[in-house]
């Protein structure tokens, strides 16, 4: 009980950090691995290169590095963290949770720790979850991490998916502040009828790991790209508009849209439907990092702040979409 039940209103991002592994895998490298071309990848996805974690580097190793940057940025010590939520689909182990591994690395001995799995929407879902704990007065300080080692879940023989994903981590520290609006509003949605379109079918309780699941490569990500594409455009656009409308805002009030970075054509279509352009309103880094699932938004936000594209006081809107399906939007004053 950080604040003895005192109800807080404004929850802000008070620190942010990110980490990208050193190794860069270019489209030219992929041309040597599967039947693809740089031209196909760039025109169909916008991705030029992505980062790949070292063999001995796990989601918690990357997440801890991002977390330490966020703590330094916030001027907060690890002992001050009351809760760690890690959004990931590439956990270190099935259990214990990745947040516990990060807790140990950074020495956040007073935190309660759990993971949240909402695929590429995970970061927004986790920030909103942490916000509710702070608003209710249950905790004072939360660390939310989006960390993914997607290279460990990628079928490097499947050209339809292996060109899309990358590894990395981003983290934010959340606290209640007297000034500024912080997180203005959030929408989170899901449709469990569409689980099969984007999933890892093997390795869970439905289809436990066996020789058969491994032979059939069921432990890797499977995606019906085309169908996911259509749902992603519609869901991210609809939710973004719903969130703007219910807060009496228009896209003109938003300084920067930070979307889940899956495909440049998805983002182009959303920008056009919103009556804007990517150049004007969207921050894009997928060309350099690919799709990092739950790490995409916090890594992009950190980069956008560092390069001056997002400034203090700006209203930023996150729009996300991922497996489940899960999707959502969040408006934050930075
Ligand atoms: O992060 C969660 C959300 N994820 C997303 O939002 C991803 C959504 N989907 C997509 O981004 C796109 O659907 C992809 C990039 C995955 C695929 O693009 P597409 O325009 O939907 O291509 P497609 O799957 O319809 O494939 C078109 C053609 C096919 O060949 P045929 O059947 O027309 O002869 C594929 O076999 O492109 C072929 N193809 C490739 N060719 C060269 C698929 N992957 C590759 C490749 N290189 N890497």
Boltz pocket constraint, residues with backbone or C-beta under 6 A from the ligand:
constraints:
  - pocket:
      binder: B
      contacts: [[A, 35], [A, 36], [A, 37], [A, 40], [A, 41], [A, 44], [A, 45], [A, 120], [A, 159], [A, 160], [A, 161], [A, 163], [A, 224], [A, 225], [A, 226], [A, 227], [A, 228], [A, 229], [A, 232], [A, 262], [A, 263], [A, 266], [A, 291], [A, 293], [A, 321], [A, 322], [A, 323]]
      max_distance: 6.0
